[in-house]
């Protein structure tokens, strides 16, 4: 596997300055840029400061893998004006086949565990948005009520574009729009939400033992999840 390209650090001072309706990161007084040459700016001062801290923490070489907030902000910026509509559509697509709505038929212990962990999220969604999702056992697809999709679509009009980007990214990592919405609303701690998304895998691990490759994949997913959760938290002052 090829190693990530590392670029030599050629800047000394990192700062944040106001830029339009937001805040941009500067390197030796020059505005930092994304891969598409857009200005690296955030609507939240806290997010811009956290991104700047990632740049300031670099040594002689820039280690991109140590800059998750920079990567997330850059991706959100480079998505352009059509990004928000695409993110809403992606999230709603996941809602139609949401992880927490599909339960195992057997074994009974797994079915019980899924109900114990996932039912509170289903109940919360109902209380928060007036949306009651259908739940099934097995892999046969079920259609969610049209009014449920409509209500969640309406709710997704509220968050700022970059927060919506975070919601969609969490949806993809977890396989669940419900869990992503719960993270957005701070309904549960981020660690609990990530654990809920890995319930099936953890059950199998407890039953059959850990697989090294699977654990490595989960560790990377968790790192990605934690980064997006922090990204969304920092967006709250926007």
C-alpha positions as CSV (number, residue, x, y, z in Angstrom):
1,X,0.0,0.0,0.0
2,X,1.4,3.4,-1.0
3,X,2.3,5.8,1.8
4,X,0.5,9.2,1.9
5,X,2.5,12.0,0.3
6,X,4.1,14.2,3.0
7,X,4.7,17.9,2.2
8,X,7.5,19.9,3.8
9,X,6.2,22.6,6.1
10,X,7.2,26.0,4.7
11,X,5.2,28.3,7.0
12,X,5.8,29.5,10.5
13,X,2.9,31.4,11.8
14,X,-0.7,30.1,11.9
15,X,-3.6,32.4,12.7
16,X,-7.4,32.8,12.2
17,X,-8.9,36.0,10.8
18,X,-12.5,37.1,10.0
19,X,-13.5,36.4,6.4
20,X,-16.9,37.4,5.1
21,X,-19.5,35.7,7.4
22,X,-16.9,33.3,8.8
23,X,-13.3,32.8,9.7
24,X,-10.3,31.6,7.6
25,X,-7.0,30.0,8.5
26,X,-3.9,31.9,7.5
27,X,-0.3,30.6,7.1
28,X,2.3,33.4,7.4
29,X,-0.5,35.9,6.7
30,X,-1.7,34.1,3.6
31,X,-5.1,32.4,3.4
32,X,-4.9,28.6,3.5
33,X,-6.5,26.9,0.6
34,X,-8.3,23.6,-0.1
35,X,-7.4,21.2,-2.9
36,X,-9.7,23.1,-5.3
37,X,-8.0,26.4,-4.2
38,X,-11.0,27.6,-2.3
39,X,-10.2,29.6,0.9
40,X,-10.1,27.4,4.0
41,X,-12.8,29.1,5.9
42,X,-15.4,28.0,8.4
43,X,-18.6,29.7,9.6
44,X,-17.6,28.9,13.2
45,X,-14.7,30.6,14.9
46,X,-14.2,27.6,17.1
47,X,-13.9,25.3,14.1
48,X,-11.5,27.6,12.4
49,X,-9.4,27.8,15.5
50,X,-9.3,24.0,15.8
51,X,-8.3,23.6,12.2
52,X,-5.6,26.2,12.7
53,X,-4.3,24.2,15.7
54,X,-3.9,21.2,13.4
55,X,-1.7,23.2,11.1
56,X,0.3,24.7,13.9
57,X,0.9,21.3,15.4
58,X,2.7,20.0,12.3
59,X,6.4,19.4,12.4
60,X,8.9,19.6,9.5
61,X,6.6,17.5,7.4
62,X,2.8,17.9,7.1
63,X,1.1,14.7,8.2
64,X,-2.3,14.9,6.6
65,X,-3.6,11.9,8.6
66,X,-3.2,14.0,11.8
67,X,-5.5,16.7,10.4
68,X,-9.0,15.3,10.4
69,X,-10.8,18.5,10.9
70,X,-8.9,20.1,8.1
71,X,-9.9,17.2,5.8
72,X,-13.6,17.5,6.8
73,X,-13.7,21.3,6.4
74,X,-12.0,21.1,3.0
75,X,-14.4,18.4,1.8
76,X,-17.4,20.4,2.9
77,X,-16.1,23.5,1.2
78,X,-15.1,21.7,-2.0
79,X,-18.6,20.2,-2.3
80,X,-19.8,23.6,-3.5
81,X,-23.2,25.1,-3.6
82,X,-24.9,21.8,-4.5
83,X,-23.5,20.0,-1.4
84,X,-26.4,20.7,1.0
85,X,-29.1,19.3,-1.3
86,X,-27.0,16.2,-2.0
87,X,-26.3,15.7,1.7
88,X,-30.0,15.8,2.6
89,X,-30.8,13.3,-0.2
90,X,-28.1,10.9,1.0
91,X,-29.3,11.1,4.6
92,X,-32.9,10.5,3.7
93,X,-31.8,7.5,1.5
94,X,-30.2,5.9,4.5
95,X,-33.3,6.6,6.6
96,X,-35.3,4.4,4.2
97,X,-33.1,1.3,5.1
98,X,-31.8,2.4,8.5
99,X,-29.5,0.1,10.5
100,X,-31.6,0.4,13.7
101,X,-34.8,-0.6,11.8
102,X,-33.5,-4.0,10.7
103,X,-33.3,-6.6,13.4
104,X,-32.0,-10.2,13.5
105,X,-34.4,-13.1,13.6
106,X,-31.9,-15.2,15.6
107,X,-30.2,-15.7,17.9
108,X,-32.6,-14.5,20.6
109,X,-29.7,-12.9,22.6
110,X,-28.9,-10.7,19.6
111,X,-32.5,-9.8,19.0
112,X,-32.9,-8.8,22.6
113,X,-29.7,-6.8,22.6
114,X,-30.8,-4.9,19.5
115,X,-34.2,-4.1,21.1
116,X,-32.5,-2.9,24.3
117,X,-30.0,-0.6,22.5
118,X,-31.8,0.5,19.4
119,X,-35.5,0.9,20.6
120,X,-34.6,4.0,22.6
121,X,-33.3,5.7,19.5
122,X,-36.5,4.8,17.6
123,X,-38.6,6.2,20.5
124,X,-36.4,9.3,20.7
125,X,-36.9,10.0,17.0
126,X,-40.7,9.8,17.5
127,X,-40.6,12.3,20.4
128,X,-38.1,14.7,18.8
129,X,-39.5,14.8,15.3
130,X,-42.9,13.1,15.5
131,X,-41.6,10.3,13.3
132,X,-42.4,6.7,14.0
133,X,-40.2,4.4,11.9
134,X,-41.2,0.8,11.0
135,X,-39.0,-2.0,12.4
136,X,-38.6,-5.4,10.9
137,X,-36.8,-8.7,11.5
138,X,-34.8,-10.2,8.6
139,X,-33.3,-8.6,5.5
140,X,-36.5,-8.2,3.4
141,X,-36.8,-4.4,2.7
142,X,-39.7,-2.5,4.2
143,X,-41.0,0.9,3.2
144,X,-40.9,3.6,5.8
145,X,-44.0,5.8,6.1
146,X,-43.9,8.7,3.6
147,X,-44.8,11.2,6.4
148,X,-41.7,10.0,8.3
149,X,-39.4,10.8,5.4
150,X,-41.2,14.1,4.9
151,X,-40.8,15.2,8.6
152,X,-37.1,14.3,8.7
153,X,-36.6,16.1,5.4
154,X,-38.2,19.1,6.9
155,X,-35.9,18.8,10.0
156,X,-32.9,18.7,7.8
157,X,-33.6,22.1,6.4
158,X,-32.6,23.6,9.8
159,X,-28.9,22.8,10.2
160,X,-26.2,24.9,8.6
161,X,-24.7,23.4,5.5
162,X,-21.5,22.2,7.2
163,X,-23.4,20.7,10.1
164,X,-25.5,18.9,7.5
165,X,-22.3,17.6,6.0
166,X,-21.4,16.3,9.4
167,X,-24.8,14.6,9.8
168,X,-24.4,12.9,6.4
169,X,-20.9,11.8,7.2
170,X,-21.9,10.2,10.5
171,X,-24.8,8.5,8.7
172,X,-22.4,6.9,6.3
173,X,-20.0,5.8,9.0
174,X,-22.8,4.4,11.2
175,X,-25.2,3.1,8.6
176,X,-27.9,5.0,10.4
177,X,-29.5,8.4,9.8
178,X,-31.3,7.9,13.1
179,X,-28.0,7.7,15.0
180,X,-26.6,10.7,13.1
181,X,-29.7,12.8,14.0
182,X,-29.2,11.7,17.7
183,X,-25.6,12.9,17.6
184,X,-26.7,16.2,16.0
185,X,-29.2,16.8,18.8
186,X,-26.8,15.6,21.6
187,X,-29.4,13.0,22.6
188,X,-26.6,10.6,23.7
189,X,-22.9,10.8,24.2
190,X,-20.9,10.2,20.9
191,X,-19.3,7.1,22.3
192,X,-22.6,5.5,23.0
193,X,-23.9,6.3,19.6
194,X,-20.8,4.8,17.9
195,X,-21.2,1.7,20.1
196,X,-24.8,1.4,19.0
197,X,-23.7,1.4,15.4
198,X,-21.3,-1.5,16.1
199,X,-23.8,-3.6,18.1
200,X,-23.9,-6.5,15.6
201,X,-20.1,-6.6,15.2
202,X,-19.5,-6.5,19.0
203,X,-22.0,-9.3,19.5
204,X,-20.3,-11.5,17.0
205,X,-16.9,-10.7,18.5
206,X,-18.1,-11.7,22.0
207,X,-19.4,-14.9,20.6
208,X,-16.6,-16.0,18.2
209,X,-13.6,-13.9,19.2
210,X,-11.9,-10.8,17.7
211,X,-10.6,-10.6,14.2
212,X,-7.5,-8.5,13.8
213,X,-8.5,-7.0,10.5
214,X,-12.0,-6.3,11.7
215,X,-10.7,-4.6,14.8
216,X,-8.3,-2.4,12.7
217,X,-11.3,-1.4,10.5
218,X,-13.4,-0.5,13.5
219,X,-10.6,1.5,15.1
220,X,-10.3,3.6,11.9
221,X,-14.1,4.0,11.8
222,X,-14.1,5.2,15.4
223,X,-11.3,7.7,14.6
224,X,-13.4,9.0,11.7
225,X,-16.5,9.1,13.9
226,X,-14.8,11.0,16.7
227,X,-13.5,13.5,14.2
228,X,-16.9,14.2,12.7
229,X,-18.5,14.4,16.1
230,X,-15.9,17.1,17.1
231,X,-16.5,18.9,13.8
232,X,-20.2,19.0,14.5
233,X,-19.6,20.2,18.1
234,X,-17.4,23.0,16.9
235,X,-20.0,24.1,14.4
236,X,-22.5,24.8,17.2
237,X,-21.4,28.5,17.6
238,X,-21.9,29.2,13.8
